[in-house]
């Protein structure tokens, strides 16, 4: 009678290769599998620190996660894991500003992926409903269809995703994190052990992976007669990159297109405005036939996005303000980082106590203080939440003496209250009537 497990859980392992390693790809994959074999339980959805100096000379970091639509579990027994390994190396150079022909306007910012500056984004994303993993799975599916040359006139596939919602909710960060994950999967096909079910999300195109970040405001910052040239130059250069490798286009604040087109249709802008926006839409259509192009767009204006653009988008994902549960994890990750940096004096057990579900509301305990902080953060964006620890630290009598957990949480509560008060004053402020319209 077989003692093998009745089912397996697919586990994807991303291995960042140390630049000084001389191992071949196959040998490095085997090195990863041998190292993971030391763990009876594989930790998932987190970076795995390599504590063996002999292994660290070849492997800089490992990240284990469930793949596809597998259940979101935190660990899996080694004998139940169906492991696939993807090896990648990070680039470290600075991004490049691509200027127009007169060297006056930035058309887009170019970054070669995977890049070390983006490596920690994915692990610090905090969203409800597993949005990052669902979007990544959708992207892999769109590229999978493109790789098999599915006719887009029959099965629609524009490879375009739109993330919309209030400012500061992490839309641009999510796009960059998705781009990094796609680039990692793109570099090399994963090597698997055990029974392989289905095809892994890698793509056989050769060449580098580029991230082109376009700020819509830069395209519409001049007179529209000149904006047309900027649009043409931008997309002409990006199409040239498509002949070299894979291109991920990030169009930030795409509501600029929406505003320009709406004003033109109501006669508030010259006809050039309509032509420029139509040119952008036409250029986006051209990318539909490029199998190695992915388009990610963000908008801060929910419910006011141009229908012509919406028709070209495959997925419209709303990114809202953090829920109480998300607030908890965002602030908790900040505490972990301060503790790691030596700026917060407490034990690991004290930090872990904040993860408990039940809170003592009968006295001023640390848990009660923590719950008050989370409750008072209602309505704050993720961007604002991650700035609060700095504000809290500034409230300490001296920044040279690291506070204990209770003291810091008291300062954090005060920082939250000040932030909420400041936002209320901004929202209720009205400029004097004589200054309006100037």
C-alpha positions in Angstrom: 0.0 0.0 0.0 1.4 3.4 -1.0 2.2 6.0 1.6 2.2 8.8 -0.9 -0.1 11.8 -0.1 -3.5 11.8 -1.7 -3.0 15.3 -3.2 -0.2 17.7 -3.8 0.0 21.5 -3.5 1.8 23.4 -6.4 4.5 25.5 -4.9 6.4 28.1 -7.0 9.9 29.0 -5.9 11.6 32.1 -7.2 15.3 32.0 -6.8 17.4 35.1 -7.2 20.8 34.1 -8.4 23.8 35.6 -6.7 25.8 37.5 -9.5 29.0 35.8 -8.4 27.6 32.3 -8.8 29.3 30.2 -11.4 26.7 27.4 -11.3 24.8 26.5 -14.5 21.1 26.9 -14.6 20.4 23.2 -14.0 22.9 23.0 -11.1 21.4 26.1 -9.5 18.0 24.5 -9.7 19.3 21.4 -8.0 21.0 23.5 -5.4 17.6 25.1 -4.6 15.8 21.7 -4.4 18.6 20.3 -2.1 18.3 23.3 0.2 14.5 23.2 0.4 14.8 19.5 1.2 16.1 20.5 4.6 12.7 21.9 5.5 10.0 19.4 6.6 7.6 22.3 6.3 7.9 24.8 3.4 7.0 28.4 4.5 4.8 30.1 1.8 4.0 33.7 0.7 7.2 35.0 2.3 10.9 35.4 1.5 13.0 32.5 2.8 16.3 33.6 4.3 19.3 31.5 3.2 21.3 30.9 6.4 23.9 28.6 4.9 27.0 30.6 3.7 27.9 27.9 1.2 24.4 28.2 -0.4 24.3 31.9 -0.1 27.3 32.3 -2.5 24.9 31.0 -5.2 21.5 32.0 -4.0 20.7 35.5 -2.8 17.1 34.9 -1.9 14.1 32.5 -2.2 10.4 33.2 -2.3 7.9 30.4 -2.0 4.3 30.7 -2.9 1.3 28.8 -4.0 0.7 28.9 -7.7 -2.4 29.5 -9.8 -5.6 29.4 -7.8 -4.3 27.0 -5.1 -5.6 27.8 -1.5 -3.8 30.6 0.2 -1.9 28.7 2.9 1.1 29.8 4.9 3.0 26.5 4.8 2.9 23.1 3.2 4.5 19.8 4.2 7.5 18.9 2.0 6.0 15.6 1.0 2.9 17.3 -0.3 4.6 20.0 -2.3 4.8 20.0 -6.1 7.8 22.3 -6.5 8.7 24.4 -9.5 11.8 26.6 -9.5 12.4 29.8 -11.5 15.9 31.3 -11.5 16.4 35.0 -12.2 18.9 37.7 -11.7 18.1 41.3 -10.8 19.3 44.3 -12.7 20.7 47.2 -10.5 21.1 50.2 -12.8 19.0 53.4 -12.6 16.0 54.0 -14.7 16.4 56.1 -17.8 14.3 59.1 -18.8 13.5 58.9 -22.5 13.3 62.5 -23.8 11.6 63.9 -26.9 13.6 64.9 -30.0 14.2 68.4 -28.4 15.3 66.9 -25.1 12.8 68.9 -23.2 10.0 66.6 -22.3 10.2 63.1 -20.6 8.2 60.7 -22.8 8.5 57.8 -20.5 10.8 56.3 -17.9 12.6 53.0 -18.9 13.6 50.3 -16.5 15.1 46.9 -17.3 13.4 44.1 -15.4 13.6 42.3 -13.1 15.1 45.1 -11.0 16.4 45.0 -7.4 14.4 48.1 -6.5 11.1 46.3 -7.1 11.9 43.0 -5.4 10.2 43.7 -2.1 7.0 45.3 -3.5 5.1 42.0 -3.9 5.6 40.8 -0.3 4.4 44.1 1.1 1.2 44.3 -0.9 -1.9 44.3 1.4 -5.3 43.9 -0.4 -8.5 42.2 0.2 -9.8 39.4 -2.0 -6.3 38.3 -3.0 -6.3 41.0 -5.8 -2.6 40.7 -6.6 -2.6 36.9 -7.2 -5.8 37.1 -9.2 -4.4 39.8 -11.4 -1.1 38.0 -11.9 -3.0 34.8 -12.9 -5.0 36.8 -15.4 -1.9 38.3 -16.9 -0.3 34.9 -17.3 -3.4 33.8 -19.0 -3.4 36.7 -21.5 0.2 36.1 -22.4 -0.5 32.3 -22.6 -3.2 33.1 -25.2 -0.8 35.4 -27.1 1.9 32.7 -27.1 -0.5 30.3 -28.8 -1.5 33.0 -31.3 -5.2 33.0 -30.4 -7.0 35.3 -32.9 -7.9 38.4 -31.0 -10.7 39.2 -33.5 -12.4 36.1 -32.4 -11.3 35.9 -28.7 -10.8 39.4 -27.3 -7.4 39.9 -25.7 -6.0 43.4 -25.5 -3.6 42.5 -22.7 -4.7 45.7 -20.9 -5.6 46.1 -17.2 -7.0 49.2 -15.5 -6.7 49.8 -11.8 -8.9 52.6 -10.5 -9.7 54.1 -7.1 -8.8 56.8 -4.7 -5.2 58.3 -4.6 -2.7 56.6 -2.3 -4.2 53.1 -2.4 -1.2 51.5 -4.1 -2.4 51.2 -7.7 1.0 52.2 -9.2 2.9 50.1 -6.7 0.7 47.1 -7.6 1.4 47.6 -11.3 5.2 47.7 -10.7 5.0 44.6 -8.5 3.0 42.7 -11.2 5.6 43.8 -13.8 8.4 42.4 -11.6 6.6 39.1 -11.2 6.0 38.8 -14.9 9.6 39.5 -15.7 10.8 36.9 -13.2 8.5 34.3 -14.8 9.6 35.4 -18.2 13.3 34.9 -17.7 13.6 31.1 -17.6 11.2 28.2 -17.7 10.7 26.7 -14.2 12.1 23.3 -13.5 9.7 21.0 -11.7 9.8 17.9 -9.6 7.0 15.5 -9.0 3.9 15.3 -11.3 3.4 18.4 -13.4 -0.2 19.3 -14.1 -0.8 22.1 -16.6 1.7 24.4 -18.2 3.8 26.9 -16.2 3.3 30.6 -17.0 6.6 31.3 -18.8 7.0 32.6 -22.3 9.7 31.6 -24.9 10.4 35.0 -26.4 14.1 36.0 -26.1 15.5 39.3 -25.0 15.2 41.6 -22.1 12.0 42.8 -20.3 11.4 46.6 -20.3 9.1 48.6 -18.0 8.0 51.8 -19.7 6.3 54.2 -17.3 4.3 56.9 -19.0 2.9 59.8 -17.0 -0.2 61.0 -18.9 0.3 64.6 -17.7 3.6 64.8 -19.5 1.9 64.0 -22.8 -0.7 66.8 -22.3 1.5 69.3 -20.5 2.0 71.5 -23.6 -0.2 72.9 -26.3 -2.1 70.1 -28.1 -0.4 70.8 -31.4 2.8 69.7 -29.7 1.2 66.9 -27.7 0.4 65.1 -30.9 4.1 64.9 -31.6 4.9 63.7 -28.1 2.3 60.9 -28.4 3.7 59.8 -31.7 7.3 59.8 -30.5 6.4 57.9 -27.4 4.7 55.0 -29.0 7.0 54.8 -31.9 10.0 54.3 -29.6 8.1 51.8 -27.5 7.2 49.8 -30.6 10.9 49.7 -31.4 11.5 48.1 -28.0 9.0 45.3 -28.9 11.4 44.1 -31.6 14.1 43.6 -28.9 12.2 42.0 -26.0 9.1 42.1 -23.9 7.6 45.4 -23.0 5.3 46.2 -20.1 3.7 49.7 -20.5 2.5 51.5 -17.3 0.3 54.5 -18.1 -0.1 56.3 -14.8 -3.0 58.7 -14.2 -4.7 57.8 -17.4 -7.7 60.0 -16.4 -5.8 62.8 -18.2 -6.9 61.2 -21.4 -10.5 61.0 -20.0 -10.5 64.7 -19.1 -9.0 65.9 -22.4 -11.4 63.9 -24.5 -14.5 65.0 -22.4 -13.5 68.6 -22.7 -13.0 68.3 -26.4 -16.4 66.7 -26.9 -18.1 69.5 -25.0 -16.3 72.2 -27.1 -14.0 73.2 -24.2 -10.8 72.3 -25.9 -9.5 72.7 -29.5 -10.0 70.0 -32.0 -6.4 69.0 -31.6 -7.3 67.6 -28.2 -9.7 65.0 -29.8 -7.1 64.1 -32.4 -4.4 63.5 -29.7 -6.6 61.3 -27.6 -7.8 59.4 -30.6 -4.2 58.9 -31.5 -3.5 57.4 -28.1 -6.4 55.0 -28.4 -5.4 54.0 -31.9 -1.8 53.3 -30.7 -3.2 51.1 -27.9 -5.1 49.2 -30.5 -1.9 48.5 -32.5 -0.3 46.8 -29.5 -3.1 44.2 -29.4 -1.4 42.3 -32.2 2.0 42.3 -30.3 2.3 39.1 -28.3 5.0 40.4 -26.1 3.3 43.6 -24.8 1.4 44.1 -21.6 -0.4 47.4 -20.8 -1.2 48.4 -17.2 -3.0 51.7 -16.5 -4.1 53.5 -13.3 -6.7 56.2 -12.7 -7.6 58.2 -9.6 -11.1 59.1 -10.9 -13.5 56.2 -10.3 -16.7 56.2 -12.4 -15.5 58.9 -14.8 -13.3 56.9 -17.2 -13.8 57.4 -20.9 -16.0 54.6 -22.4 -13.7 54.4 -25.4 -10.8 53.4 -23.0 -13.0 51.1 -20.9 -13.9 49.2 -24.1 -10.1 48.5 -24.7 -9.5 47.2 -21.2 -9.8 43.5 -20.4 -10.0 43.9 -16.6 -11.3 46.9 -14.6 -10.1 46.4 -11.0 -11.2 48.8 -8.3 -8.6 49.5 -5.6 -10.2 51.0 -2.5 -9.1 52.3 0.8 -7.7 49.7 3.2 -10.1 47.7 5.3 -9.5 47.4 9.1 -7.9 44.1 8.5 -5.6 45.6 5.8 -4.8 48.6 8.1 -3.7 46.1 10.8 -1.3 44.3 8.4 0.1 47.5 6.9 0.9 49.0 10.3 2.1 45.6 11.7 4.6 45.3 8.8 5.9 48.8 9.7 6.4 47.6 13.3 8.3 44.6 12.1 10.6 46.8 10.0 11.3 49.2 12.9 12.1 46.2 15.1 14.4 44.8 12.5 16.2 48.1 12.2 16.7 48.4 16.0 14.4 51.4 16.2 11.8 49.6 18.3 12.7 47.9 21.6 10.5 44.8 22.2 10.5 41.1 21.9 9.2 39.1 18.9 6.6 37.6 21.2 5.3 41.1 22.1 4.9 41.9 18.4 3.2 38.6 17.7 0.7 39.3 20.5 -0.7 42.1 18.3 -1.9 39.5 15.8 -4.5 38.1 18.2 -8.1 38.4 17.2 -9.5 39.0 20.7 -8.8 42.4 22.4 -9.1 43.2 26.1 -11.3 46.4 26.2 -11.6 46.5 30.0 -8.3 48.2 30.6 -5.6 50.1 28.8 -3.6 47.1 27.6 -1.3 47.1 24.6 -3.8 45.1 22.6 -6.5 47.7 23.4 -4.2 50.5 22.4 -3.4 48.7 19.2 -7.1 48.2 18.4 -7.8 51.9 19.0 -5.1 52.9 16.5 -6.5 50.5 13.9 -10.0 51.9 14.4 -8.9 55.5 14.2 -7.2 54.9 10.8 -10.5 54.6 9.0 -10.5 56.5 5.7 -6.7 56.7 5.5 -4.9 55.4 2.4 -2.1 52.9 2.4 0.3 55.6 1.4 -0.6 57.7 4.5 -0.6 54.7 6.8 3.0 53.9 5.9 4.1 57.5 6.7 2.5 57.4 10.2 5.4 55.5 11.9 7.8 58.3 10.9 5.4 60.9 12.3 5.0 58.8 15.5 8.8 58.5 16.0 9.1 62.3 15.6 6.9 62.7 18.6 9.4 61.0 20.9 11.3 63.2 23.3 14.6 62.0 21.6 15.0 60.0 18.5 18.3 58.6 19.8 16.6 56.4 22.4 14.5 53.7 20.8 11.1 53.4 22.4 9.5 50.3 23.8 6.3 49.0 22.2 3.8 50.6 24.5 5.5 54.0 24.3 5.7 53.9 20.5 2.0 52.8 20.1 1.0 55.8 22.3 3.0 58.1 19.9 1.4 56.3 16.9 -2.1 56.9 18.3 -1.3 60.6 18.6 0.1 60.7 15.1 -3.1 59.1 13.8 -5.2 61.7 15.6 -3.1 64.5 14.2 -3.3 63.2 10.7 -7.1 62.9 10.9 -7.4 66.4 12.4 -5.2 67.8 9.6 -7.3 66.1 6.9 -10.5 67.4 8.4 -9.2 71.0 8.4 -8.1 70.6 4.7 -11.5 69.2 3.7 -13.4 72.0 5.5 -11.2 74.9 4.4 -12.7 77.3 1.9 -10.6 79.9 0.2 -11.7 83.6 0.5 -14.3 84.5 -2.2 -12.1 87.2 -3.6 -9.3 84.8 -4.4 -11.5 82.3 -6.3 -11.1 82.1 -10.0 -7.7 83.7 -10.0 
